[in-house]
Amino acid sequence: MAECVLVIGGGGREHALAWKLAQSPHVKQVLVAPGNAGTADCGKIRNSEVSVTNHAILAQFCKDHNVGLVVVGPEVPLAAGMVDDLTAAGVACFGPSARAAQLEASKSFSKAFMDRQGIPTARWGAFTDPQLACNYIRTASFPALVVKASGLAAGKGVIVAANQDEACAAVMDIMKEKMFGAAGDTVVVEELLDGEEVSCLCFSDGTTVAPMPPAQDHKRLQDGDLGPNTGGMGAYCPTPQVSAELLEQIRVTVLQKTIDGMKAEGAPYIGVLYAGLMLTKDGLKVLEFNCRFGDPECQVLVPLLKSDLYEVLRNTLAGTLASSAPLWHQDSSAVTVVMASAGYPGAYEKDVQITGLSQVEAMDVQVFHAGTALKAGGVVSNGGRVLTVTAVRSSLETALQAANQGVAAVVFPGAVYRRDIGHRAVAHLGQRRGLTYKDSGVDIAAGNKLVDMIKSLAKNTTRPGCNAELGGFAGLFDLKAAGFVDPILVSGTDGVGTKLKVAQACGKHDTLGQDLVAMCVNDVLAQGAEPLFFLDYFSCGRLDLGVASSVIGGIAAACRMAGCALLGGETAEMPGMYGPGEYDLAGFCVGATERATQLPRLADMAPGDLLLGVGSSGIHSNGFSLVRQAMERAALGYGSPAPFGDPGRTLGEVLLTPTKIYSRLLLPILRSGVVKAYAHITGGGLLENIPRVLPNELAADLDASHWTIPPVFSWLQKAGDISDEEMARTFNCGLGAVLVVAPADAQGVLLQLQAQEQAWIVGSLAHKQPGAEPVAVRNLQRSLRGGPCAGNGAVQRDSGCGCHGAGPSTPRKRTRVAVLISGTGTNLQALIEQAKRPSSSAEIVLVVSNRPGVLGLKKASHAGIQARVVDHKLYGSRAEFDATIDRVLEESRVELVCLAGFMRILTGSFVNKWNGKLLNIHPSLLPSFKGVNAQKQALQAGARISGCTVHFVAEQVDAGAIIAQEAVPVEAADTEESLSARIRLAEHKAFPIAMELVASGTVSLGQDGRVVWQHS
């Protein structure tokens, strides 16, 4: 849903931010307070008169006008705590807190912070006594000629003196004459540095920094860097003086170090950080920090931002910059020229008429208003810096030329502006130098930066058997440490085909990583193998760090989903091999299986074995060349509304739905020994993949009316006039995987599958007749054109795998379940979601808590489930309490009881009465680590694997027969909290499966206290 955004401020920076935000499809309106003539009424943008100094009024305004995000432009509101106050009032606000904004608001704090954190800066001293400041100036062993007001002075509080006398005079002007008011109560005296000055900004989410292209401001009023200092007379971006290697050095030694330091000092920095730097012969030095976009730097940065600014700001606030780095236009330069009033930076006249603005609009040049106002239907000057004229072109020289032409078209008397913005860069580019590898199109520094960007992502995929540390020549994996005894290695490699073309056309790259990992991991599963580690290959003509990090970040996330380590990869930059924006991908997965558990088990398969299908998410990653041809025939583009599926989504978005990864779901089932074969339905569709796992004498008979076919396939067949056979030979048609099981095992496996995915019994095996095809798909045409008639996939003894000829079905009786809780009921919610499934054998009829007012009771009420409180504090004994619980259960005719965080020990008589009907979940892989503090016990014992266990309750603690378990790897950096959090997620999978197994009668407790499996 599109949001209203409020931008705080009234300068050129704020006009530029509003202009960029208005381009986002997520934004329906941009309000600017107080704004200027340029933001008064321009498309989505308009001004607001809301008070920006009274934060309580501002917060209420935001709530009343449904403002979803506030973006603070200037430094003063940040230092005044606007972000803190709005956030506390429940209004999302972009910018650093008041504590973090001290980096700009107090230069003495900033300098001391840099010293504490080892960030390079000029030598300095801070003083509240002007005489001591002058003594420092005259006795320092270096030229102490830069005098700064420590507080905020609108960017003008710095005086660079020519000699000691001038410096001392500046101290007196600031401290005695109050040139900058209270901002000068403390002065900072700094060493005068010699070198090139640049501005390096970044987005920071408190942990990760996402650098922007480097820019250069021009502070002096006149050409040739002459005249007085100003707030800035122009800027350009990017600066060729800052190489990729130097930018990486700045990121590591300044930007990241600053963010890490602020976090360590208890003031996490979230927002835009601006580092003003001097490139000296002794290395880079930080001149100052600003806590927001610079002005005029903002006016050259946001036009070069390729990403949606709204999304970038939201990702920054959400702390997800590591996986969603902003993208920038790589082959463009931007120049902005400031037009100021006559007399600036001193006294100047206002209300000067401005003309020529309409002519500039026709020149492909953007005018950002600063000190302007509307008066008598026209635009007049209302400040010192009046306008900024910005041009974006393919080169710095042409951008400067276009910006100057735009300035020449704007007319107001006495306008002051520079004509040499970017002159240092032009001179730098004109220097003759020898060829480098970068000149040929290969940027080694960018490649190294990419490795640094993804190291932490890869490390997060570490698993037993290896540490996913990038940077070496090769990766190591210890099979013994991974728990294998007699292993056989299994390898697979794949790509994502021309789905790449769709992603590149849509500019959406973050889901391809899951496609790549899924294609490889799902293949090695066909041998019964656990995926152990993954390697990727990324090749391009020119390395775009944003795109590459997005793709590889997706690969790392998918590796975590699959349970394998991202052990290494190759990034190949090959100029001339690919067109602009094009790249290719390949993946390599290595897994292992014990020799005795290899798949397929060809000798065990027999006629009558059943085929279980697991649902796909859509097309997955095969057949996209045919998809693109069908789109062309239907005259549709990737931005066209999808002619099927969820309304509001584009065709490109639907086609990029990532491939499902089946390893977490299928590995426990494959290891149980009941699956005879598993086929990954990949390139070749249903007709060519299922035979790959069958013996020659058997054929597969599928009935497409037994599963749900996603609507994208029906549309594809119609749009491309594709035959049924071609559909079945090219696409998965809704089945991402097919398993072969004996009829006696089918129901138990199906329930385990349906606990997490859509799954059905889709067919059976039969003797293959001479000359017959190995796979037959019945009812495909009817299912594609008329829609599915799939039921719940349960085994039907009377009619085999068919659904024809059966009479009206009798509604299946569901087991009445009660859940006992004591708190939030996180497992309760998982059980409720499972019971909602049409195929579920369980009906939760009662939730009982021994504590009143807990969140779990509210969850029960929201789900329409009867909720009761039996407060243990009101009973004199455990027996009396248990008897009351028993009576409540009997009243509701409960047949099965699940203990979900129930913090009471039940008496032996209660347990014995409900023997075989009472389930509990424990946060370890029993029989290991019984009792309390299971995670702590696991960590202290050095366990490499932990997890959870659902078991029947016995009189002895955690001693009942085990129904289901879910494994969770213990990571090297795990704490009790982090391990507990991952085990809780595993519990949400294991408990619903166990409830289904018992409720359906598939699992019961035998008289000998062991689990008994009932086969349909």
ChimeraX attribute file (.defattr): number of C-alpha atoms within 10 A of each C-alpha:
attribute: neighborCount
match mode: 1-to-1
recipient: residues
	/A:1	6
	/A:2	11
	/A:3	17
	/A:4	19
	/A:5	28
	/A:6	24
	/A:7	26
	/A:8	22
	/A:9	23
	/A:10	23
	/A:11	27
	/A:12	31
	/A:13	26
	/A:14	30
	/A:15	28
	/A:16	28
	/A:17	25
	/A:18	26
	/A:19	22
	/A:20	17
	/A:21	25
	/A:22	24
	/A:23	14
	/A:24	17
	/A:25	13
	/A:26	16
	/A:27	18
	/A:28	16
	/A:29	20
	/A:30	28
	/A:31	25
	/A:32	27
	/A:33	22
	/A:34	20
	/A:35	28
	/A:36	26
	/A:37	24
	/A:38	26
	/A:39	31
	/A:40	19
	/A:41	12
	/A:42	13
	/A:43	11
	/A:44	17
	/A:45	23
	/A:46	21
	/A:47	21
	/A:48	17
	/A:49	10
	/A:50	16
	/A:51	13
	/A:52	16
	/A:53	12
	/A:54	11
	/A:55	19
	/A:56	14
	/A:57	12
	/A:58	18
	/A:59	22
	/A:60	15
	/A:61	14
	/A:62	22
	/A:63	13
	/A:64	9
	/A:65	10
	/A:66	13
	/A:67	20
	/A:68	17
	/A:69	21
	/A:70	25
	/A:71	22
	/A:72	25
	/A:73	26
	/A:74	23
	/A:75	24
	/A:76	19
	/A:77	19
	/A:78	25
	/A:79	23
	/A:80	17
	/A:81	19
	/A:82	27
	/A:83	24
	/A:84	20
	/A:85	19
	/A:86	20
	/A:87	16
	/A:88	12
	/A:89	15
	/A:90	12
	/A:91	21
	/A:92	21
	/A:93	26
	/A:94	25
	/A:95	34
	/A:96	29
	/A:97	24
	/A:98	22
	/A:99	18
	/A:100	24
	/A:101	28
	/A:102	23
	/A:103	26
	/A:104	24
	/A:105	25
	/A:106	20
	/A:107	24
	/A:108	23
	/A:109	16
	/A:110	19
	/A:111	27
	/A:112	15
	/A:113	18
	/A:114	20
	/A:115	13
	/A:116	10
	/A:117	17
	/A:118	14
	/A:119	18
	/A:120	17
	/A:121	21
	/A:122	20
	/A:123	17
	/A:124	20
	/A:125	20
	/A:126	22
	/A:127	19
	/A:128	14
	/A:129	15
	/A:130	21
	/A:131	13
	/A:132	12
	/A:133	23
	/A:134	21
	/A:135	11
	/A:136	19
	/A:137	27
	/A:138	17
	/A:139	11
	/A:140	15
	/A:141	9
	/A:142	14
	/A:143	18
	/A:144	27
	/A:145	25
	/A:146	25
	/A:147	29
	/A:148	25
	/A:149	30
	/A:150	28
	/A:151	23
	/A:152	21
	/A:153	19
	/A:154	13
	/A:155	15
	/A:156	16
	/A:157	21
	/A:158	20
	/A:159	19
	/A:160	17
	/A:161	18
	/A:162	12
	/A:163	14
	/A:164	17
	/A:165	14
	/A:166	16
	/A:167	23
	/A:168	23
	/A:169	16
	/A:170	26
	/A:171	31
	/A:172	19
	/A:173	15
	/A:174	26
	/A:175	23
	/A:176	15
	/A:177	12
	/A:178	15
	/A:179	17
	/A:180	20
	/A:181	15
	/A:182	15
	/A:183	22
	/A:184	25
	/A:185	18
	/A:186	23
	/A:187	28
	/A:188	23
	/A:189	29
	/A:190	25
	/A:191	20
	/A:192	18
	/A:193	21
	/A:194	11
	/A:195	14
	/A:196	15
	/A:197	20
	/A:198	22
	/A:199	25
	/A:200	26
	/A:201	29
	/A:202	22
	/A:203	27
	/A:204	29
	/A:205	26
	/A:206	23
	/A:207	18
	/A:208	23
	/A:209	28
	/A:210	23
	/A:211	22
	/A:212	23
	/A:213	22
	/A:214	21
	/A:215	28
	/A:216	27
	/A:217	23
	/A:218	27
	/A:219	19
	/A:220	18
	/A:221	23
	/A:222	18
	/A:223	15
	/A:224	14
	/A:225	15
	/A:226	10
	/A:227	11
	/A:228	14
	/A:229	20
	/A:230	21
	/A:231	21
	/A:232	21
	/A:233	26
	/A:234	30
	/A:235	29
	/A:236	30
	/A:237	26
	/A:238	25
	/A:239	22
	/A:240	15
	/A:241	18
	/A:242	18
	/A:243	13
	/A:244	19
	/A:245	15
	/A:246	15
	/A:247	19
	/A:248	19
	/A:249	15
	/A:250	21
	/A:251	20
	/A:252	14
	/A:253	16
	/A:254	24
	/A:255	26
	/A:256	21
	/A:257	18
	/A:258	25
	/A:259	23
	/A:260	19
	/A:261	20
	/A:262	20
	/A:263	16
	/A:264	11
	/A:265	11
	/A:266	10
	/A:267	19
	/A:268	21
	/A:269	28
	/A:270	27
	/A:271	27
	/A:272	25
	/A:273	28
	/A:274	24
	/A:275	23
	/A:276	20
	/A:277	23
	/A:278	21
	/A:279	18
	/A:280	13
	/A:281	10
	/A:282	8
	/A:283	11
	/A:284	23
	/A:285	22
	/A:286	21
	/A:287	20
	/A:288	19
	/A:289	24
	/A:290	22
	/A:291	27
	/A:292	25
	/A:293	26
	/A:294	28
	/A:295	25
	/A:296	29
	/A:297	27
	/A:298	23
	/A:299	32
	/A:300	31
	/A:301	27
	/A:302	22
	/A:303	21
	/A:304	22
	/A:305	18
	/A:306	14
	/A:307	18
	/A:308	18
	/A:309	19
	/A:310	22
	/A:311	16
	/A:312	19
	/A:313	25
	/A:314	17
	/A:315	20
	/A:316	28
	/A:317	19
	/A:318	12
	/A:319	17
	/A:320	17
	/A:321	22
	/A:322	22
	/A:323	22
	/A:324	23
	/A:325	25
	/A:326	26
	/A:327	21
	/A:328	20
	/A:329	13
	/A:330	16
	/A:331	10
	/A:332	16
	/A:333	24
	/A:334	29
	/A:335	34
	/A:336	35
	/A:337	31
	/A:338	31
	/A:339	26
	/A:340	27
	/A:341	26
	/A:342	19
	/A:343	13
	/A:344	18
	/A:345	16
	/A:346	10
	/A:347	11
	/A:348	15
	/A:349	14
	/A:350	17
	/A:351	14
	/A:352	17
	/A:353	16
	/A:354	18
	/A:355	14
	/A:356	14
	/A:357	16
	/A:358	11
	/A:359	13
	/A:360	19
	/A:361	12
	/A:362	10
	/A:363	14
	/A:364	15
	/A:365	22
	/A:366	22
	/A:367	27
	/A:368	27
	/A:369	28
	/A:370	31
	/A:371	25
	/A:372	28
	/A:373	24
	/A:374	16
	/A:375	12
	/A:376	6
	/A:377	7
	/A:378	11
	/A:379	20
	/A:380	21
	/A:381	26
	/A:382	20
	/A:383	20
	/A:384	24
	/A:385	27
	/A:386	25
	/A:387	28
	/A:388	32
	/A:389	26
	/A:390	30
	/A:391	28
	/A:392	24
	/A:393	19
	/A:394	12
	/A:395	13
	/A:396	26
	/A:397	16
	/A:398	16
	/A:399	23
	/A:400	27
	/A:401	16
	/A:402	23
	/A:403	29
	/A:404	23
	/A:405	16
	/A:406	26
	/A:407	27
	/A:408	11
	/A:409	14
	/A:410	19
	/A:411	14
	/A:412	18
	/A:413	10
	/A:414	14
	/A:415	20
	/A:416	19
	/A:417	23
	/A:418	20
	/A:419	17
	/A:420	18
	/A:421	27
	/A:422	26
	/A:423	17
	/A:424	16
	/A:425	18
	/A:426	16
	/A:427	9
	/A:428	13
	/A:429	13
	/A:430	9
	/A:431	7
	/A:432	7
	/A:433	7
	/A:434	5
	/A:435	8
	/A:436	10
	/A:437	9
	/A:438	12
	/A:439	9
	/A:440	11
	/A:441	15
	/A:442	18
	/A:443	18
	/A:444	15
	/A:445	16
	/A:446	20
	/A:447	20
	/A:448	15
	/A:449	20
	/A:450	19
	/A:451	20
	/A:452	15
	/A:453	22
	/A:454	19
	/A:455	19
	/A:456	16
	/A:457	25
	/A:458	25
	/A:459	17
	/A:460	19
	/A:461	25
	/A:462	24
	/A:463	25
	/A:464	22
	/A:465	19
	/A:466	21
	/A:467	21
	/A:468	25
	/A:469	20
	/A:470	20
	/A:471	14
	/A:472	9
	/A:473	6
	/A:474	9
	/A:475	17
	/A:476	14
	/A:477	17
	/A:478	13
	/A:479	19
	/A:480	12
	/A:481	13
	/A:482	17
	/A:483	13
	/A:484	15
	/A:485	12
	/A:486	12
	/A:487	18
	/A:488	17
	/A:489	17
	/A:490	21
	/A:491	20
	/A:492	18
	/A:493	19
	/A:494	19
	/A:495	23
	/A:496	26
	/A:497	17
	/A:498	18
	/A:499	23
	/A:500	21
	/A:501	17
	/A:502	18
	/A:503	20
	/A:504	15
	/A:505	16
	/A:506	15
	/A:507	15
	/A:508	17
	/A:509	23
	/A:510	23
	/A:511	21
	/A:512	28
	/A:513	25
	/A:514	26
	/A:515	26
	/A:516	30
	/A:517	35
	/A:518	29
	/A:519	28
	/A:520	24
	/A:521	33
	/A:522	29
	/A:523	26
	/A:524	25
	/A:525	28
	/A:526	23
	/A:527	25
	/A:528	30
	/A:529	28
	/A:530	28
	/A:531	29
	/A:532	28
	/A:533	29
	/A:534	26
	/A:535	19
	/A:536	25
	/A:537	16
	/A:538	18
	/A:539	20
	/A:540	22
	/A:541	20
	/A:542	22
	/A:543	27
	/A:544	21
	/A:545	19
	/A:546	19
	/A:547	22
	/A:548	23
	/A:549	25
	/A:550	25
	/A:551	23
	/A:552	29
	/A:553	28
	/A:554	24
	/A:555	28
	/A:556	30
	/A:557	22
	/A:558	25
	/A:559	29
	/A:560	18
	/A:561	17
	/A:562	25
	/A:563	22
	/A:564	27
	/A:565	30
	/A:566	34
	/A:567	28
	/A:568	21
	/A:569	20
	/A:570	13
	/A:571	17
	/A:572	17
	/A:573	22
	/A:574	16
	/A:575	15
	/A:576	12
	/A:577	13
	/A:578	15
	/A:579	11
	/A:580	12
	/A:581	14
	/A:582	18
	/A:583	23
	/A:584	17
	/A:585	19
	/A:586	19
	/A:587	24
	/A:588	20
	/A:589	28
	/A:590	21
	/A:591	23
	/A:592	24
	/A:593	23
	/A:594	16
	/A:595	14
	/A:596	10
	/A:597	18
	/A:598	22
	/A:599	22
	/A:600	21
	/A:601	18
	/A:602	14
	/A:603	9
	/A:604	12
	/A:605	20
	/A:606	20
	/A:607	15
	/A:608	17
	/A:609	22
	/A:610	29
	/A:611	26
	/A:612	28
	/A:613	28
	/A:614	25
	/A:615	24
	/A:616	25
	/A:617	18
	/A:618	24
	/A:619	27
	/A:620	26
	/A:621	27
	/A:622	23
	/A:623	22
	/A:624	21
	/A:625	12
	/A:626	16
	/A:627	20
	/A:628	20
	/A:629	14
	/A:630	20
	/A:631	16
	/A:632	13
	/A:633	12
	/A:634	13
	/A:635	10
	/A:636	15
	/A:637	16
	/A:638	18
	/A:639	13
	/A:640	13
	/A:641	17
	/A:642	21
	/A:643	14
	/A:644	16
	/A:645	14
	/A:646	10
	/A:647	9
	/A:648	8
	/A:649	15
	/A:650	18
	/A:651	20
	/A:652	20
	/A:653	17
	/A:654	19
	/A:655	20
	/A:656	23
	/A:657	17
	/A:658	21
	/A:659	25
	/A:660	22
	/A:661	24
	/A:662	21
	/A:663	24
	/A:664	15
	/A:665	17
	/A:666	22
	/A:667	15
	/A:668	16
	/A:669	17
	/A:670	25
	/A:671	16
	/A:672	10
	/A:673	14
	/A:674	16
	/A:675	23
	/A:676	24
	/A:677	26
	/A:678	30
	/A:679	25
	/A:680	26
	/A:681	29
	/A:682	25
	/A:683	19
	/A:684	18
	/A:685	23
	/A:686	29
	/A:687	24
	/A:688	16
	/A:689	21
	/A:690	25
	/A:691	17
	/A:692	16
	/A:693	20
	/A:694	24
	/A:695	17
	/A:696	12
	/A:697	13
	/A:698	19
	/A:699	22
	/A:700	27
	/A:701	20
	/A:702	26
	/A:703	21
	/A:704	24
	/A:705	23
	/A:706	25
	/A:707	27
	/A:708	22
	/A:709	24
	/A:710	21
	/A:711	18
	/A:712	20
	/A:713	21
	/A:714	20
	/A:715	18
	/A:716	20
	/A:717	19
	/A:718	14
	/A:719	17
	/A:720	17
	/A:721	11
	/A:722	14
	/A:723	12
	/A:724	15
	/A:725	15
	/A:726	13
	/A:727	23
	/A:728	19
	/A:729	19
	/A:730	21
	/A:731	26
	/A:732	30
	/A:733	27
	/A:734	24
	/A:735	29
	/A:736	26
	/A:737	26
	/A:738	26
	/A:739	25
	/A:740	29
	/A:741	27
	/A:742	19
	/A:743	17
	/A:744	15
	/A:745	18
	/A:746	24
	/A:747	25
	/A:748	23
	/A:749	21
	/A:750	23
	/A:751	25
	/A:752	23
	/A:753	21
	/A:754	22
	/A:755	24
	/A:756	14
	/A:757	15
	/A:758	19
	/A:759	27
	/A:760	28
	/A:761	30
	/A:762	26
	/A:763	26
	/A:764	24
	/A:765	22
	/A:766	17
	/A:767	14
	/A:768	18
	/A:769	11
	/A:770	7
	/A:771	6
	/A:772	9
	/A:773	12
	/A:774	23
	/A:775	20
	/A:776	18
	/A:777	19
	/A:778	15
	/A:779	15
	/A:780	22
	/A:781	18
	/A:782	14
	/A:783	20
	/A:784	25
	/A:785	14
	/A:786	10
	/A:787	16
	/A:788	19
	/A:789	14
	/A:790	18
	/A:791	15
	/A:792	17
	/A:793	21
	/A:794	17
	/A:795	19
	/A:796	14
	/A:797	9
	/A:798	10
	/A:799	11
	/A:800	14
	/A:801	22
	/A:802	18
	/A:803	16
	/A:804	7
	/A:805	8
	/A:806	10
	/A:807	7
	/A:808	6
	/A:809	6
	/A:810	6
	/A:811	6
	/A:812	9
	/A:813	10
	/A:814	16
	/A:815	22
	/A:816	18
	/A:817	26
	/A:818	27
	/A:819	28
	/A:820	26
	/A:821	27
	/A:822	23
	/A:823	20
	/A:824	17
	/A:825	24
	/A:826	18
	/A:827	25
	/A:828	27
	/A:829	18
	/A:830	17
	/A:831	27
	/A:832	19
	/A:833	15
	/A:834	26
	/A:835	21
	/A:836	14
	/A:837	14
	/A:838	10
	/A:839	19
	/A:840	23
	/A:841	23
	/A:842	28
	/A:843	22
	/A:844	26
	/A:845	19
	/A:846	22
	/A:847	25
	/A:848	25
	/A:849	25
	/A:850	22
	/A:851	19
	/A:852	15
	/A:853	13
	/A:854	16
	/A:855	14
	/A:856	26
	/A:857	26
	/A:858	15
	/A:859	19
	/A:860	23
	/A:861	12
	/A:862	10
	/A:863	14
	/A:864	12
	/A:865	18
	/A:866	16
	/A:867	19
	/A:868	18
	/A:869	19
	/A:870	17
	/A:871	14
	/A:872	18
	/A:873	10
	/A:874	10
	/A:875	13
	/A:876	9
	/A:877	11
	/A:878	14
	/A:879	15
	/A:880	14
	/A:881	19
	/A:882	22
	/A:883	15
	/A:884	15
	/A:885	21
	/A:886	15
	/A:887	11
	/A:888	18
	/A:889	21
	/A:890	11
	/A:891	9
	/A:892	14
	/A:893	15
	/A:894	20
	/A:895	17
	/A:896	23
	/A:897	22
	/A:898	27
	/A:899	23
	/A:900	25
	/A:901	20
	/A:902	20
	/A:903	14
	/A:904	14
	/A:905	11
	/A:906	16
	/A:907	15
	/A:908	14
	/A:909	13
	/A:910	16
	/A:911	19
	/A:912	14
	/A:913	11
	/A:914	18
	/A:915	19
	/A:916	25
	/A:917	20
	/A:918	24
	/A:919	26
	/A:920	23
	/A:921	26
	/A:922	23
	/A:923	25
	/A:924	27
	/A:925	22
	/A:926	21
	/A:927	12
	/A:928	13
	/A:929	19
	/A:930	16
	/A:931	13
	/A:932	10
	/A:933	13
	/A:934	22
	/A:935	23
	/A:936	16
	/A:937	17
	/A:938	21
	/A:939	19
	/A:940	9
	/A:941	10
	/A:942	11
	/A:943	14
	/A:944	18
	/A:945	18
	/A:946	25
	/A:947	27
	/A:948	26
	/A:949	27
	/A:950	30
	/A:951	24
	/A:952	28
	/A:953	25
	/A:954	21
	/A:955	16
	/A:956	9
	/A:957	10
	/A:958	22
	/A:959	15
	/A:960	24
	/A:961	23
	/A:962	22
	/A:963	26
	/A:964	21
	/A:965	25
	/A:966	22
	/A:967	18
	/A:968	21
	/A:969	19
	/A:970	24
	/A:971	19
	/A:972	13
	/A:973	8
	/A:974	12
	/A:975	14
	/A:976	14
	/A:977	11
	/A:978	13
	/A:979	22
	/A:980	21
	/A:981	11
	/A:982	15
	/A:983	23
	/A:984	17
	/A:985	17
	/A:986	19
	/A:987	25
	/A:988	20
	/A:989	22
	/A:990	27
	/A:991	31
	/A:992	27
	/A:993	25
	/A:994	29
	/A:995	28
	/A:996	25
	/A:997	25
	/A:998	23
	/A:999	22
	/A:1000	20
	/A:1001	17
	/A:1002	18
	/A:1003	20
	/A:1004	21
	/A:1005	19
	/A:1006	12
	/A:1007	10
	/A:1008	7
	/A:1009	14
	/A:1010	15
	/A:1011	18
	/A:1012	16
	/A:1013	17
	/A:1014	15
	/A:1015	13
	/A:1016	15
